[in-house]
Amino acid sequence: MAIEQTPVGIRVKVPLSYTEAVEKTISALKGEGFGVLTTIDVKQTLREKLGVEHRPYIILGACNPPLAHRALNAEPEVGLLLPCNVVVYEEGEGCVVSAMDPSAAMKLVPNPELEAVAKEVRAKLERVLQQVAG
């Protein structure tokens, strides 16, 4: 499965069940040094708050502490762009796993130190997607 670039992220389509895709994504994130700080079950939230049904969809707020520390030291306001969100949702017979593109996000803050961190984060997130698709 090839990684696709989107306007705000990178993604991969996988022939996995939703549960498998979520578990594999969390495991791959941990393997790249990310912890999952937040988990938002969009389907459950929309059902509870709006009474509407939505396909299974989860937002994982992932953070790599050493890289977040470097970014925050370079630019304190970059915390507005953290953590790195990764989403998993059902689509057709499988799922999509999509991660924010930190390089795109960091273009909002012209700082060469942040560009370097963003490249490292993107490389790690690409490996996460490759592992999930693998």
Beta strands, then each sheet from edge to edge (+ up, - down):
strand 1: 4-5
strand 2: 9-14
strand 3: 35-41
strand 4: 57-63
strand 5: 84-91
strand 6: 94-100
sheet 1: 1+ 2- 6+ 5- 4+ 3-
end
